[in-house]
């Protein structure tokens, strides 16, 4: 940004957006503010001490949330907050390695996919029929696929990279699927199986599961149990239960520990070990009776 200063027009525009409750607007502002902290911090501090109490509150919120110079501290703060929301968590995790990630662009792709699904959905439709449409949009029209060739590439886990490259591993593709489903008010759940990750739908009499790594194929509970047995894992009924968002994000971090170690990047591996430990310590502290 020229001279590292906001123009009067930019200031007025941001003042009109600070109190907007839209997730897309907030994410876009956070992305811009994070990428232009030198220019933005003085503006937010000035607004935070201004006479307009509502705008002051929102300016302080952005100052607290972004912690501009330290995305690592920001993600650790999210972990300790216990306020786990999948999209926010995935984007904050993303920023620990890619601090300039364009959050607005990520949200736009998810919004576009959801809008395309709405064009194809004709109510009344069952959850299974809506998932078939989501499959068509995500895997055939947008071309998402499992990265079988380079499974341990750390880029497979970061949301912005998955959205840009249209490929990922089971957990990251499942996250994309869930974020689009959420925009459609389609009640799906993450399911972390031993050694695999799928999406669960419990809205019908018999639950079914979507394997995002295999182009959205539908699987029954019996089929998943067979897959586990083929891996010499004795399945349990609890394996098919929804996985808490906390554990979804912690599992992403565990994957990144292993994948960065495989890539010989010990510095990033240690970083994600710290995040795993933070999740575990926070859970143990608050799980105490």
N, C-alpha and C positions, 0 to 999 in steps of 0.2 A: 504494500500500500504506500502511495506517495507520501513522503515525509512522516510516515508512521502516525498520521493524524486522521481522525474522522472528519469528513466535511459536515457543514451544518445540515445539509440535506440528509446525509446518512444518520446523523444524530436524531433528527426529527422522525425519520423512518423507524429507527430502533425504538424510540420512545413510544411509537404507536403499536409496536409489536411485543414489548416486554411483558405485558399482562395477558397476552394471548395464551389460552389454555390448550390449544391444539398441539398434540404430540409432534406432528410434522413441523410446525412452526418452531417449537422449542428446540427440536433436534437441529433444525437448520440454523437457528441462532447460536446454539452451542458449537456447531461446526465452524461457523464464521468467527465467533469470539475466540475459539481455541486457536484458530489459524492466524489471528491478528491481535494477539494479546497486548502487544506494545501500544497499539492505538486504542484498544477497547477498554483496558483496565482503568485509565483515568476517567473515561466517560462513565463507566459503571460506578466508580467510587463517588464521582460528583453527583450522580443520580441517587445513589444510596443515601446521601446526606441532604437531599433536596427536600422541598416543602411538600411535594406530592407523596403522601404516605404509601399509596398503593404502588406507584412506580418504584419508590425507595425499597419497598419489601421485595419486589421482583428483581431489582438490581442486586440486592444482597443475596438473593437466592442464586442468581447466576454466578456471582463471585464465589459463593460457598461451594456450589456444585462443580464448577469447572476446575478450580485449583490449577489455573492455566499452565503453570510450568511443570506440573508433576502429575501426569496421568496415572502413574503407579500409585501415588497416594490417593488419587481419586477412586481408583478401583478398589483399593483396600478399604476406603471409607464406605463404599457401596457394600462390600462384604460384611462389614461390621454393622451396617444399618439394619440388617435383617429384612429390608424392604425389597424383596427380590422380584423383579419383573424381567421377563426374558429378553425383550428387545433392548431395554436400557442396559442390562447386564452384558449382552453380547457386544453392544457398541462400545461400552466402557472397556471391556476386555480388549477389543480391537485397538483402542487408542493407546494401550500400554506399549504396543510395538509400532503402531502407525498413528502417531498423535495428530497428524493432519488429515485423518480420514474424513471424507466428505459425507457426513451423516445425512445431510439432506438428499444427496444422490442415492444413498442406500435406501432411504425411506421411499423415495420416488419410484424405484424399481419395484419394491414390494407393493406400493399403492397401484402401480400400473398392472401388475399381475392380478391383483384383487379386482381391479376394474374390469379387466378382460374376463375374469371368471363370472362376474355379475352379468356381463353381456350374454353369457351362455347359459346361465341358470334360469330355468323357468319353473317358478313355484306352482304347485307344491312339488318338492323333490325330497327324496330321502337323503340322509347323511351320506350313504354309500354313493348315490348318484352325484352328489356335489363333490365328493372326493374324486370321482372319475373325471369330472370337469377340471378340478384342480390339477390332476395328473396330466390331462391333455395340455393345459396351459404351461405348467412348469416344465414338464419333461419333453414335450413335443414342440410346442410353439416357441418356448424360451430356450430349450436345449440343455437343461440341467442334467448332469449325469454323475455317476460315481467315478472318482479318479482312481481306477484300478491300477493304472500304470505307475503312479507316483503316490501311493497311499500315505506314506509318512512325510510328505512335504508339509512343513508347518503352515504354509499358505492355505491348505485345505480347511483349516479351522476358523480363520478370520472371516467374519461376515462380509466385509466389503470385498475381499478377494474372491470369495465364493460367488458373490453376486456379479462381479466383473468377469470372472473366468468361466462361470457356469459349471463349475465342478467342485466336488468336495468329498468328504467322508460321511459315513452314516449320520453322525450326530449333527454336523453342520448343515447337511441337506435337510435333515429333520427340522432343524431350527427354522430354516427358510420356509419350509412347508407350514409349520405352525404359525409363523408370523403372518403369512398370507391368509391362513385359515381364520386367525383371530380377526383380521379385517373383514372377513365374511360372516362373522358371528357364528362360525362353525366350531363347535365345542370338541376339540381334539386335545390329546394329552401326550406329552413325551413319555417314552417307555425305554428305560435303559436296561436292556438285557445283558447278561454276562457275555462280553465279547461282541456285542452288536447293539444297534440303536434303531428303534422304529417309532412310529406314531400310532397311538391307540385311539379307537373310537368306541365309546361305551354307550352310545345313544340308542342303539338298537337292542333287541332281545338278546342277541349273541354278539359279543364284542368282536371286532375285526381290527386288523393292524395293517399299516401301510409301510412298506419298505422303500424309503426314499432313495436308498443306495442302488436299488434294483428297479429304477424307473417307476416307482410307485405301485409295485405289485401288491395286491391284497393278500394277506395271510391270515389263516385261522389260528386260534390258540394251539390246536393240534400240530399244525405245520411248524409253528415256532418251537414247540417242544421237540419235534423231530430234528430241526436244525441244531438245537442245543445238544441233543444226544449225539449227533454226528460229530460234534466238537468234544465229545466225552465229558459233557456237563449234564449232570442229572437235574432236570428242571424242577422248579417249585412253582406253585400257584402264584406266589408273591412276585415272581419274576415278571409277571404280566401286569402288575399294578403300575399306575402312573408314578413317574419319578418327580420329586420336588424340583423346582427351578434351581434351588441352591445346589442340588447334586448335579443337575445338567451342566451348570457353569463350572462347578468343581471338576467334573469329568472332562470338560474341554481343557481345563488347565493341566490335568494329569496327562491327557493325550499330548499336549504341547511339551511337557517335560520329556516324554519319551521321544517325540519326533525331533525336538531340538538336539537331544543327546545323539540320536541317530545321525543328525546332520553335522555333528561335531561342534555345535554352538553351545558351549557350556554356560556362557553368560546368560543367555535367554532361558536355558534349562533351569538355572538357579532361580531366576525371576519367577518362573511359574511354580517352582517348588514352594517359594514364599507364599504365593497365592493359595496353593493347596493347603498349606499349614494354617493360613489365616482362616480359610473356610472351616477347617477342622477345629481350630481353637475356638472360633466364634460359636460354632454349633455346640461344642462341649460345654462352653460357659453358659449358654442359654438353655441347654437341655437339662441342666441341674434342677432337681425338684426344689 
